[in-house]
Amino acid sequence: MGSKKELTQILEDSLKNNQNYYKQGELPNYIPTLAKADPKAVGISMVDVEGDFYSAGDFETNFTIQSVSKPLVLILAILDNGTELVFDKVGVEPTGDPFNSIIKLTGFAKPYNPMINAGAIAVTSMIKGKDNEEKFDRILKFFRRLAKNDELELDQETYLSEKDTGDRNRSLAYYMRDQDIIEGDIEEIVDLYFKQCSIKVNCIDLANMAVILANQGIDPVTEERIIPKKIARIVRTLMATCGMYDKSGSFAIEVGLAAKSGVGGGIMAEVPERFGIGVYGPTLDDKGNSIVGMRVLKELSEKLNLSIF
Ligand code: GLU
């Protein structure tokens, strides 16, 4: 596929070719701290299954993981409870609706999938631990292990900002408790969800996490199995079908990768048996996906023939 230098050049070119599209998106202001990001920032890291890294741009800039946390907490919830119990409470079908929609919750037995807020909150409610502190500690440690970065931490300001403005998420959670989909203290459940979304990462962290998925659950460097193969397959499939919200269909056509976006501007994508990718650009399209991030992935998919379809 070419030398390390060539691939790094391709990454640099794709950032340069797409950076200006940041103007077509907007910084999210419904979580006030996210609106403070530098709208022009753009970065990418790729790690291959041999453990070699390729990066360009602002790949070391920190941003909050937001919804990229959803597939990761899903893995932990399945490890804690088993596949059957988790999918008894949350479905596996795309919605075609916005990420925080309440529409398909009313009148249905369970949230459509774990990649939208309702489903993710239900998944978070299943994380085991004696109290919220222990539960969050388990999530953080799991993320650190996947990212191979012991320095991952909570962004306190974003967490407080989400807590302050998170009434839509509270509504989803209260409604789900009324419908017996979830149980327990709603303020604690959404608090844990706000915290998982507010963990700070960079592109390298996302690439490291994704390459484990790309390698079917095995850390390519240590060769340790981190995620059972079957769980890795379920999560990758849900990323491919629902990971880009109500743009998942066109993203599948244009890019063709299992990916998960977050309103912090990050996208985590995996190329089976080849690469983990983390890309960052904080302005978002109307669906909540990084504008530049998606464009960069499209260009790379075309140039490097990455689509799984
Ligand atoms: N914390 C955000 C929310 O719940 C996550 C949404 C996202 O990243 O798409 O609204």
Residues whose N, C-alpha, C, O or C-beta is under 5 A from the ligand:
A	BS01	LIG	Q66 S67 F99 N117 C197 S261 G262 V263 G264 G288
